[in-house]
Amino acid sequence: MVSGKNYDIKTVSKTMTKGTRAVIGSAAVAAGMKRYVTFVRVEKAATNQKGQGAKVFFASGALSNTASTLTLASAAQKLQIVLTSAITADASEAQIPNMIDTQNPLFTIAASKWLTLFCASVATFSSPANVLVQYYDQ
């Protein structure tokens, strides 16, 4: 649990397609600080793509391209969210946690590290994904 309140909450939204990566934050975490990720939401960008899925990796590493491939993203992952591709179990969104809670972060990113995302397909099916990340540095 993080003590004190931080009122400089940042929210970043990205649209991702299969094989793309995105950097969250404009730079690596500053020396002596940590990045606290408090909320993530992933949803299919195209609602008409029933049977299509997406897998989004949230990764941490020393370089901004830490999650530039599926192998690298998988090795450096802090969190992975999968939107299923099965037509009968067509999950179109995932949100963690159910309610925003800035006092109990999901995970942290250490000083001098980057928070990066990577989007992969589920099996051979791929849907673009909208990703929303809420975080603060302290």
KEPAGU-911427 format. One record per atom (N, C-alpha, C): x, y, z. Coordinates in pm, whole numbers. Example, Ala and Ser with C-alpha at 12.3 -4.5 7.8 and 13.67 -1.06 7.14 Angstrom:
// KEPAGU-911427
atom px->1319 | py->-569 | pz->780
atom px->1230 | py->-450 | pz->780
atom px->1320 | py->-330 | pz->780
atom px->1285 | py->-225 | pz->708
atom px->1367 | py->-106 | pz->714
atom px->1290 | py->3 | pz->787
END
This chain:
// KEPAGU-911427
atom px->83 | py->-117 | pz->0
atom px->0 | py->0 | pz->0
atom px->89 | py->124 | pz->0
atom px->49 | py->223 | pz->-74
atom px->124 | py->347 | pz->-86
atom px->70 | py->447 | pz->15
atom px->159 | py->508 | pz->92
atom px->112 | py->606 | pz->191
atom px->99 | py->743 | pz->126
atom px->10 | py->823 | pz->180
atom px->-10 | py->957 | pz->126
atom px->-94 | py->955 | pz->1
atom px->-135 | py->1074 | pz->-43
atom px->-219 | py->1084 | pz->-161
atom px->-142 | py->1152 | pz->-272
atom px->-162 | py->1105 | pz->-390
atom px->-101 | py->1166 | pz->-507
atom px->-213 | py->1217 | pz->-596
atom px->-212 | py->1346 | pz->-622
atom px->-317 | py->1406 | pz->-702
atom px->-275 | py->1427 | pz->-847
atom px->-160 | py->1376 | pz->-884
atom px->-114 | py->1390 | pz->-1022
atom px->-134 | py->1257 | pz->-1095
atom px->-259 | py->1212 | pz->-1098
atom px->-294 | py->1087 | pz->-1164
atom px->-296 | py->1112 | pz->-1315
atom px->-233 | py->1024 | pz->-1388
atom px->-229 | py->1036 | pz->-1534
atom px->-308 | py->921 | pz->-1595
atom px->-378 | py->951 | pz->-1704
atom px->-452 | py->850 | pz->-1777
atom px->-408 | py->856 | pz->-1922
atom px->-369 | py->741 | pz->-1976
atom px->-323 | py->732 | pz->-2114
atom px->-409 | py->631 | pz->-2187
atom px->-450 | py->666 | pz->-2307
atom px->-529 | py->578 | pz->-2390
atom px->-456 | py->551 | pz->-2521
atom px->-452 | py->425 | pz->-2562
atom px->-385 | py->385 | pz->-2686
atom px->-474 | py->287 | pz->-2761
atom px->-473 | py->296 | pz->-2893
atom px->-536 | py->195 | pz->-2976
atom px->-423 | py->114 | pz->-3039
atom px->-433 | py->-18 | pz->-3023
atom px->-324 | py->-105 | pz->-3067
atom px->-376 | py->-212 | pz->-3161
atom px->-291 | py->-253 | pz->-3254
atom px->-321 | py->-364 | pz->-3343
atom px->-215 | py->-471 | pz->-3324
atom px->-240 | py->-588 | pz->-3379
atom px->-148 | py->-701 | pz->-3366
atom px->-5 | py->-661 | pz->-3403
atom px->89 | py->-694 | pz->-3315
atom px->230 | py->-670 | pz->-3342
atom px->279 | py->-530 | pz->-3311
atom px->195 | py->-446 | pz->-3250
atom px->238 | py->-309 | pz->-3219
atom px->272 | py->-296 | pz->-3071
atom px->355 | py->-197 | pz->-3044
atom px->390 | py->-166 | pz->-2905
atom px->360 | py->-20 | pz->-2879
atom px->347 | py->15 | pz->-2753
atom px->322 | py->153 | pz->-2714
atom px->394 | py->180 | pz->-2583
atom px->439 | py->303 | pz->-2567
atom px->506 | py->345 | pz->-2444
atom px->405 | py->424 | pz->-2361
atom px->398 | py->393 | pz->-2233
atom px->310 | py->466 | pz->-2141
atom px->397 | py->562 | pz->-2061
atom px->368 | py->690 | pz->-2071
atom px->451 | py->793 | pz->-2009
atom px->548 | py->847 | pz->-2112
atom px->592 | py->967 | pz->-2090
atom px->679 | py->1033 | pz->-2190
atom px->826 | py->995 | pz->-2177
atom px->859 | py->928 | pz->-2067
atom px->1000 | py->892 | pz->-2043
atom px->1005 | py->776 | pz->-1945
atom px->1125 | py->728 | pz->-1921
atom px->1145 | py->627 | pz->-1817
atom px->1112 | py->691 | pz->-1682
atom px->1086 | py->608 | pz->-1584
atom px->1057 | py->657 | pz->-1449
atom px->1180 | py->730 | pz->-1396
atom px->1159 | py->846 | pz->-1338
atom px->1269 | py->928 | pz->-1288
atom px->1343 | py->858 | pz->-1174
atom px->1471 | py->893 | pz->-1160
atom px->1555 | py->837 | pz->-1053
atom px->1490 | py->865 | pz->-917
atom px->1491 | py->766 | pz->-831
atom px->1437 | py->781 | pz->-696
atom px->1285 | py->771 | pz->-688
atom px->1220 | py->741 | pz->-801
atom px->1074 | py->732 | pz->-802
atom px->1030 | py->595 | pz->-851
atom px->900 | py->569 | pz->-837
atom px->836 | py->450 | pz->-892
atom px->711 | py->493 | pz->-966
atom px->674 | py->416 | pz->-1065
atom px->548 | py->439 | pz->-1136
atom px->448 | py->336 | pz->-1083
atom px->337 | py->384 | pz->-1028
atom px->234 | py->299 | pz->-971
atom px->118 | py->290 | pz->-1070
atom px->94 | py->171 | pz->-1123
atom px->-16 | py->149 | pz->-1215
atom px->-136 | py->106 | pz->-1131
atom px->-243 | py->186 | pz->-1140
atom px->-357 | py->165 | pz->-1052
atom px->-480 | py->109 | pz->-1121
atom px->-486 | py->118 | pz->-1254
atom px->-606 | py->77 | pz->-1325
atom px->-574 | py->51 | pz->-1471
atom px->-626 | py->-58 | pz->-1525
atom px->-612 | py->-85 | pz->-1668
atom px->-746 | py->-134 | pz->-1722
atom px->-771 | py->-97 | pz->-1847
atom px->-892 | py->-142 | pz->-1916
atom px->-853 | py->-171 | pz->-2061
atom px->-893 | py->-287 | pz->-2110
atom px->-867 | py->-325 | pz->-2248
atom px->-1001 | py->-364 | pz->-2309
atom px->-1030 | py->-308 | pz->-2426
atom px->-1154 | py->-345 | pz->-2495
atom px->-1128 | py->-356 | pz->-2644
atom px->-1206 | py->-438 | pz->-2710
atom px->-1193 | py->-453 | pz->-2854
atom px->-1230 | py->-321 | pz->-2920
atom px->-1149 | py->-278 | pz->-3013
atom px->-1174 | py->-150 | pz->-3080
atom px->-1286 | py->-162 | pz->-3182
atom px->-1303 | py->-279 | pz->-3239
atom px->-1406 | py->-300 | pz->-3341
atom px->-1510 | py->-397 | pz->-3286
atom px->-1628 | py->-346 | pz->-3257
atom px->-1732 | py->-430 | pz->-3197
atom px->-1791 | py->-529 | pz->-3295
atom px->-1767 | py->-512 | pz->-3424
atom px->-1823 | py->-603 | pz->-3523
atom px->-1732 | py->-723 | pz->-3551
atom px->-1627 | py->-740 | pz->-3474
atom px->-1533 | py->-849 | pz->-3499
atom px->-1555 | py->-963 | pz->-3401
atom px->-1675 | py->-1018 | pz->-3402
atom px->-1706 | py->-1132 | pz->-3317
atom px->-1615 | py->-1248 | pz->-3356
atom px->-1562 | py->-1315 | pz->-3258
atom px->-1471 | py->-1425 | pz->-3285
atom px->-1325 | py->-1383 | pz->-3297
atom px->-1298 | py->-1254 | pz->-3284
atom px->-1160 | py->-1204 | pz->-3289
atom px->-1115 | py->-1174 | pz->-3146
atom px->-987 | py->-1189 | pz->-3118
atom px->-937 | py->-1166 | pz->-2984
atom px->-813 | py->-1079 | pz->-2985
atom px->-769 | py->-1041 | pz->-2866
atom px->-647 | py->-963 | pz->-2850
atom px->-581 | py->-1001 | pz->-2718
atom px->-450 | py->-996 | pz->-2718
atom px->-372 | py->-1023 | pz->-2597
atom px->-280 | py->-903 | pz->-2578
atom px->-292 | py->-835 | pz->-2463
atom px->-211 | py->-716 | pz->-2437
atom px->-119 | py->-744 | pz->-2318
atom px->11 | py->-722 | pz->-2343
atom px->112 | py->-738 | pz->-2239
atom px->149 | py->-601 | pz->-2184
atom px->158 | py->-589 | pz->-2052
atom px->208 | py->-470 | pz->-1983
atom px->345 | py->-510 | pz->-1932
atom px->450 | py->-446 | pz->-1982
atom px->587 | py->-490 | pz->-1953
atom px->672 | py->-377 | pz->-1898
atom px->779 | py->-415 | pz->-1831
atom px->873 | py->-318 | pz->-1775
atom px->1015 | py->-356 | pz->-1817
atom px->1092 | py->-255 | pz->-1856
atom px->1229 | py->-283 | pz->-1895
atom px->1314 | py->-158 | pz->-1902
atom px->1442 | py->-178 | pz->-1925
atom px->1538 | py->-67 | pz->-1926
atom px->1531 | py->17 | pz->-2053
atom px->1467 | py->-36 | pz->-2159
atom px->1458 | py->36 | pz->-2286
atom px->1313 | py->60 | pz->-2324
atom px->1290 | py->164 | pz->-2402
atom px->1153 | py->194 | pz->-2444
atom px->1098 | py->89 | pz->-2541
atom px->1184 | py->8 | pz->-2599
atom px->1137 | py->-97 | pz->-2690
atom px->1141 | py->-236 | pz->-2624
atom px->1132 | py->-238 | pz->-2490
atom px->1136 | py->-364 | pz->-2416
atom px->1033 | py->-464 | pz->-2469
atom px->914 | py->-416 | pz->-2503
atom px->807 | py->-505 | pz->-2550
atom px->788 | py->-494 | pz->-2701
atom px->895 | py->-505 | pz->-2776
atom px->886 | py->-487 | pz->-2922
atom px->851 | py->-615 | pz->-2997
atom px->856 | py->-729 | pz->-2930
atom px->816 | py->-856 | pz->-2991
atom px->738 | py->-936 | pz->-2887
atom px->667 | py->-1037 | pz->-2932
atom px->591 | py->-1122 | pz->-2841
atom px->682 | py->-1188 | pz->-2738
atom px->797 | py->-1236 | pz->-2782
atom px->891 | py->-1303 | pz->-2691
atom px->943 | py->-1208 | pz->-2584
atom px->983 | py->-1088 | pz->-2625
atom px->1034 | py->-990 | pz->-2528
atom px->924 | py->-943 | pz->-2433
atom px->805 | py->-918 | pz->-2487
atom px->693 | py->-873 | pz->-2403
atom px->656 | py->-979 | pz->-2301
atom px->654 | py->-1102 | pz->-2344
atom px->620 | py->-1212 | pz->-2254
atom px->722 | py->-1225 | pz->-2141
atom px->850 | py->-1211 | pz->-2174
atom px->957 | py->-1224 | pz->-2074
atom px->956 | py->-1110 | pz->-1972
atom px->915 | py->-990 | pz->-2013
atom px->920 | py->-872 | pz->-1926
atom px->784 | py->-833 | pz->-1869
atom px->685 | py->-918 | pz->-1887
atom px->549 | py->-878 | pz->-1849
atom px->528 | py->-862 | pz->-1700
atom px->447 | py->-762 | pz->-1667
atom px->398 | py->-740 | pz->-1532
atom px->252 | py->-787 | pz->-1524
atom px->184 | py->-780 | pz->-1639
atom px->43 | py->-816 | pz->-1646
atom px->11 | py->-852 | pz->-1790
atom px->-82 | py->-946 | pz->-1808
atom px->-128 | py->-984 | pz->-1941
atom px->-280 | py->-991 | pz->-1938
atom px->-344 | py->-927 | pz->-2034
atom px->-490 | py->-932 | pz->-2044
atom px->-526 | py->-993 | pz->-2178
atom px->-612 | py->-1094 | pz->-2174
atom px->-654 | py->-1163 | pz->-2296
atom px->-803 | py->-1142 | pz->-2315
atom px->-839 | py->-1092 | pz->-2433
atom px->-978 | py->-1087 | pz->-2475
atom px->-998 | py->-1207 | pz->-2565
atom px->-1083 | py->-1297 | pz->-2526
atom px->-1096 | py->-1425 | pz->-2594
atom px->-1138 | py->-1411 | pz->-2740
atom px->-1108 | py->-1513 | pz->-2816
atom px->-1145 | py->-1514 | pz->-2957
atom px->-1256 | py->-1614 | pz->-2986
atom px->-1293 | py->-1693 | pz->-2886
atom px->-1399 | py->-1792 | pz->-2910
atom px->-1533 | py->-1721 | pz->-2928
atom px->-1605 | py->-1760 | pz->-3029
atom px->-1733 | py->-1696 | pz->-3059
atom px->-1833 | py->-1716 | pz->-2946
atom px->-1830 | py->-1830 | pz->-2880
atom px->-1926 | py->-1855 | pz->-2772
atom px->-1890 | py->-1786 | pz->-2642
atom px->-1766 | py->-1745 | pz->-2627
atom px->-1722 | py->-1676 | pz->-2505
atom px->-1658 | py->-1543 | pz->-2546
atom px->-1733 | py->-1463 | pz->-2614
atom px->-1679 | py->-1342 | pz->-2677
atom px->-1663 | py->-1227 | pz->-2577
atom px->-1557 | py->-1229 | pz->-2499
atom px->-1530 | py->-1121 | pz->-2405
atom px->-1480 | py->-1000 | pz->-2482
atom px->-1549 | py->-889 | pz->-2473
atom px->-1509 | py->-772 | pz->-2551
atom px->-1433 | py->-670 | pz->-2468
atom px->-1423 | py->-690 | pz->-2336
atom px->-1349 | py->-596 | pz->-2252
atom px->-1305 | py->-662 | pz->-2123
atom px->-1200 | py->-604 | pz->-2065
atom px->-1150 | py->-648 | pz->-1935
atom px->-1103 | py->-525 | pz->-1861
atom px->-1132 | py->-520 | pz->-1733
atom px->-1096 | py->-405 | pz->-1650
atom px->-1043 | py->-457 | pz->-1518
atom px->-927 | py->-404 | pz->-1475
atom px->-867 | py->-444 | pz->-1348
atom px->-820 | py->-319 | pz->-1275
atom px->-861 | py->-298 | pz->-1152
atom px->-967 | py->-366 | pz->-1076
atom px->-1104 | py->-319 | pz->-1124
atom px->-1209 | py->-372 | pz->-1061
atom px->-1345 | py->-334 | pz->-1101
atom px->-1375 | py->-187 | pz->-1073
atom px->-1315 | py->-134 | pz->-968
atom px->-1330 | py->8 | pz->-934
atom px->-1191 | py->69 | pz->-920
atom px->-1176 | py->192 | pz->-962
atom px->-1047 | py->260 | pz->-953
atom px->-1009 | py->276 | pz->-807
atom px->-885 | py->238 | pz->-774
atom px->-834 | py->246 | pz->-637
atom px->-688 | py->290 | pz->-642
atom px->-663 | py->418 | pz->-628
atom px->-527 | py->471 | pz->-638
atom px->-440 | py->435 | pz->-517
atom px->-500 | py->391 | pz->-407
atom px->-423 | py->359 | pz->-288
atom px->-367 | py->216 | pz->-290
atom px->-415 | py->134 | pz->-382
atom px->-370 | py->-5 | pz->-391
atom px->-334 | py->-38 | pz->-535
atom px->-212 | py->0 | pz->-577
atom px->-172 | py->-21 | pz->-716
atom px->-167 | py->-168 | pz->-757
atom px->-186 | py->-192 | pz->-887
atom px->-178 | py->-327 | pz->-942
atom px->-34 | py->-376 | pz->-947
atom px->56 | py->-287 | pz->-990
atom px->198 | py->-319 | pz->-996
atom px->276 | py->-189 | pz->-1006
atom px->408 | py->-200 | pz->-989
atom px->494 | py->-81 | pz->-994
atom px->602 | py->-101 | pz->-1100
atom px->654 | py->12 | pz->-1146
atom px->766 | py->13 | pz->-1239
atom px->879 | py->88 | pz->-1167
atom px->994 | py->28 | pz->-1161
atom px->1107 | py->84 | pz->-1087
atom px->1169 | py->204 | pz->-1159
atom px->1248 | py->280 | pz->-1084
atom px->1320 | py->396 | pz->-1140
atom px->1404 | py->353 | pz->-1260
atom px->1412 | py->440 | pz->-1357
atom px->1489 | py->420 | pz->-1481
atom px->1432 | py->314 | pz->-1574
atom px->1314 | py->263 | pz->-1545
atom px->1250 | py->162 | pz->-1630
atom px->1135 | py->226 | pz->-1708
atom px->1096 | py->161 | pz->-1815
atom px->987 | py->207 | pz->-1901
atom px->867 | py->114 | pz->-1881
atom px->748 | py->168 | pz->-1896
atom px->626 | py->88 | pz->-1901
atom px->583 | py->82 | pz->-2047
atom px->584 | py->-37 | pz->-2104
atom px->548 | py->-53 | pz->-2245
atom px->439 | py->-158 | pz->-2260
atom px->365 | py->-146 | pz->-2368
atom px->257 | py->-240 | pz->-2400
atom px->291 | py->-310 | pz->-2531
atom px->240 | py->-431 | pz->-2545
atom px->253 | py->-503 | pz->-2671
atom px->122 | py->-575 | pz->-2696
atom px->70 | py->-567 | pz->-2819
atom px->-55 | py->-631 | pz->-2855
atom px->-27 | py->-749 | pz->-2947
atom px->-81 | py->-865 | pz->-2911
atom px->-65 | py->-986 | pz->-2991
atom px->-202 | py->-1043 | pz->-3023
atom px->-206 | py->-1135 | pz->-3117
atom px->-332 | py->-1199 | pz->-3151
atom px->-357 | py->-1315 | pz->-3055
atom px->-482 | py->-1359 | pz->-3050
atom px->-519 | py->-1479 | pz->-2975
atom px->-537 | py->-1588 | pz->-3079
atom px->-456 | py->-1693 | pz->-3069
atom px->-449 | py->-1796 | pz->-3174
atom px->-414 | py->-1726 | pz->-3304
atom px->-493 | py->-1741 | pz->-3406
atom px->-465 | py->-1670 | pz->-3532
atom px->-559 | py->-1553 | pz->-3553
atom px->-643 | py->-1526 | pz->-3454
atom px->-743 | py->-1420 | pz->-3467
atom px->-695 | py->-1293 | pz->-3397
atom px->-717 | py->-1180 | pz->-3461
atom px->-666 | py->-1056 | pz->-3406
atom px->-768 | py->-943 | pz->-3422
atom px->-790 | py->-874 | pz->-3314
atom px->-878 | py->-758 | pz->-3315
atom px->-798 | py->-639 | pz->-3261
atom px->-816 | py->-519 | pz->-3317
atom px->-753 | py->-402 | pz->-3255
atom px->-807 | py->-386 | pz->-3112
atom px->-727 | py->-330 | pz->-3025
atom px->-768 | py->-312 | pz->-2886
atom px->-746 | py->-167 | pz->-2841
atom px->-842 | py->-116 | pz->-2768
atom px->-827 | py->13 | pz->-2701
atom px->-778 | py->-16 | pz->-2560
atom px->-669 | py->48 | pz->-2521
atom px->-610 | py->25 | pz->-2389
atom px->-609 | py->156 | pz->-2312
atom px->-657 | py->153 | pz->-2189
atom px->-656 | py->268 | pz->-2101
atom px->-574 | py->232 | pz->-1978
atom px->-478 | py->315 | pz->-1944
atom px->-390 | py->290 | pz->-1829
atom px->-392 | py->413 | pz->-1739
atom px->-412 | py->393 | pz->-1611
atom px->-406 | py->502 | pz->-1513
atom px->-286 | py->476 | pz->-1423
atom px->-205 | py->580 | pz->-1400
atom px->-85 | py->563 | pz->-1317
atom px->-45 | py->696 | pz->-1254
atom px->47 | py->687 | pz->-1162
atom px->111 | py->806 | pz->-1107
atom px->255 | py->772 | pz->-1069
atom px->339 | py->874 | pz->-1065
atom px->478 | py->858 | pz->-1023
atom px->493 | py->919 | pz->-885
atom px->569 | py->853 | pz->-800
atom px->591 | py->907 | pz->-665
atom px->724 | py->858 | pz->-612
END
